[in-house]
C-alpha cells in the first residue's frame, strides 16, 4: 500500500499495489495490520456503497462529535471527483478543500479524517462508490456545507447545469453559517 500525504494534516491518498496475472489482478484495499504499520490507527465499523449516474453530486457531509467519522473512500466502477473540506478551526488549511479523481482504473483511495466535510461528483456515465467509516451513522449528528459555497469555490470539473443534487444537499448552509464540532 502506497501512502501519499497531502497538504492537509491526516488527509492521505492510499494506492493499493495490485498483483497482475493472466486472470486479471488481486489487491488488498484494506488491511488493519498494514494501516497500523503506516501509523493509521482506526477501526472501521461500517461500509457504505452507492451507485450514481453522471452529474450526481453527493455532499458535502459530516457528522459532529462525538459521532464524527473517518472515511476511507474508493471507487469500484467508474470515476468520481472526490472532495474534502477542512473544518478543523485549529489547522492552517481550515476552510480549504482537497479534490482528487478516484476511479476503478487508478484504484486510489482517499482517507478523510474526522473534521472534514466530504462529497463527490460522478464524472463517468455511472459510478459505484464504497467507503468505510470508523463510527456508525448517527442522524442527529449529521451536518453539511452547501456544495456551491462561493467562499470555498470548489472546482467540480463539470458544468453545474449537469448536477443532480438532493433537496437535502441543496439546503445546507454556507461554511460561515454551518455548525460543526469535532474533538
C-alpha positions in Angstrom: 0.0 0.0 0.0 1.4 3.4 -1.0 0.6 6.2 1.4 0.8 9.7 -0.1 0.4 12.7 2.3 -1.4 15.8 1.2 -1.0 19.4 2.3 -3.8 18.7 4.9 -2.8 17.0 8.2 -4.1 13.4 8.4 -5.7 13.5 4.9 -4.0 10.8 2.8 -4.2 9.3 -0.7 -3.7 5.5 -0.5 -2.9 3.3 -3.5 -3.0 -0.4 -3.1 -0.4 -2.5 -5.0 -2.3 -4.9 -7.2 -0.8 -8.3 -8.3 -1.5 -8.8 -12.0 -1.5 -12.1 -14.0 -3.4 -13.6 -16.9 -6.6 -13.8 -14.8 -6.6 -10.0 -14.0 -5.5 -8.7 -10.7 -5.8 -9.1 -6.9 -5.2 -6.5 -4.3 -5.8 -5.7 -0.6 -7.8 -2.5 -0.5 -7.7 -2.5 3.3 -5.7 -4.4 5.9 -5.8 -3.4 9.6 -2.2 -4.5 10.1 -0.9 -2.6 7.1 -2.7 0.5 8.3 -1.2 0.2 11.7 2.2 -0.2 10.2 1.6 3.1 8.3 0.6 4.8 11.5 -3.1 4.8 10.8 -4.9 3.8 13.9 -8.6 3.4 13.3 -11.1 0.5 13.3 -13.8 0.6 10.7 -17.3 -0.4 11.8 -19.5 0.3 8.7 -19.3 0.1 4.9 -21.5 2.3 2.7 -21.9 1.8 -1.0 -23.7 3.9 -3.6 -24.4 3.8 -7.3 -24.9 7.1 -9.1 -25.0 8.4 -12.7 -23.0 11.1 -14.3 -23.6 14.5 -12.7 -24.9 13.2 -9.4 -23.3 15.3 -6.6 -23.4 13.9 -3.1 -22.2 16.2 -0.4 -20.8 18.0 1.5 -21.5 15.8 4.6 -20.0 15.4 8.1 -21.1 14.2 11.5 -20.4 16.2 14.6 -18.7 14.9 17.8 -18.9 12.5 19.4 -20.0 10.7 16.2 -17.5 12.4 13.8 -16.3 9.9 11.2 -13.1 9.0 9.5 -13.8 7.6 6.0 -11.8 5.5 3.5 -13.3 6.2 0.1 -12.8 4.2 -3.1 -14.5 3.6 -6.4 -15.5 0.1 -7.5 -16.6 1.2 -11.0 -16.5 4.4 -12.9 -14.8 7.8 -12.0 -15.6 10.5 -9.4 -14.2 13.8 -8.3 -13.8 13.4 -4.6 -13.7 16.5 -2.4 -12.9 17.1 1.3 -13.2 20.5 3.1 -11.2 21.0 6.2 -13.4 22.2 9.0 -10.8 22.0 11.8 -10.5 25.5 13.1 -7.0 24.9 14.5 -5.5 23.9 11.2 -3.8 26.3 8.6 -5.9 24.6 5.9 -9.2 25.5 7.6 -11.8 26.3 5.0 -9.8 24.9 2.1 -10.7 21.9 0.0 -8.8 19.0 -1.4 -10.0 17.3 -4.6 -8.9 14.2 -6.4 -10.1 11.9 -9.1 -10.8 8.4 -7.8 -11.6 5.7 -10.3 -11.8 1.9 -10.6 -8.9 2.3 -13.0 -6.4 4.2 -10.8 -7.5 2.3 -7.7 -6.6 5.4 -5.5 -8.4 5.8 -2.1 -8.9 8.9 0.0 -8.6 8.6 3.7 -10.8 11.5 5.1 -10.2 12.1 8.8 -12.7 13.5 11.3 -13.1 17.2 10.9 -13.7 17.3 7.2 -16.9 17.6 5.1 -16.9 15.1 2.3 -18.6 14.7 -1.0 -18.2 13.6 -4.6 -19.4 14.2 -8.2 -19.8 11.4 -10.7 -17.7 12.1 -13.8 -18.3 8.8 -15.7 -21.7 7.5 -17.0 -22.1 5.6 -13.7 -20.0 5.0 -10.6 -20.1 2.6 -7.7 -18.5 4.2 -4.6 -17.6 2.3 -1.4 -16.5 3.9 1.8 -15.6 2.6 5.2 -16.4 4.5 8.3 -14.9 4.3 11.8 -18.1 5.4 13.5 -21.7 4.3 12.9 -24.1 6.7 11.1 -25.9 8.9 13.7 -28.6 11.0 12.0 -28.9 13.6 14.9 -25.2 14.4 14.4 -25.4 14.9 10.7 -24.4 18.3 9.1 -23.3 19.7 5.8 -21.9 22.5 3.8 -23.6 23.6 0.6 -21.7 22.2 -2.4 -21.5 25.6 -4.2 -20.4 27.8 -1.3 -18.9 30.8 -3.1 -16.4 31.3 -0.2 -14.9 27.9 -0.9 -15.1 27.9 -4.8 -14.8 24.1 -5.3 -13.9 23.3 -8.9 -16.3 20.4 -9.6 -14.9 19.6 -13.0 -18.3 19.6 -14.7 -20.8 22.2 -15.8 -23.1 22.9 -12.8 -26.1 22.6 -15.2 -25.4 18.9 -15.3 -25.6 18.4 -11.5 -28.2 16.2 -9.9 -28.3 17.2 -6.2 -30.7 16.1 -3.5 -33.0 18.6 -1.9 -31.3 18.0 1.4 -27.8 18.7 0.0 -29.1 21.9 -1.7 -30.4 23.3 1.6 -27.2 23.0 3.6 -25.8 26.3 4.8 -22.5 28.0 3.7 -19.5 27.2 5.8 -19.7 30.6 7.5 -23.2 29.7 8.8 -22.8 25.9 9.5 -22.4 24.5 12.9 -19.7 21.9 13.3 -17.9 20.5 16.3 -15.1 17.9 16.2 -12.9 16.5 19.0 
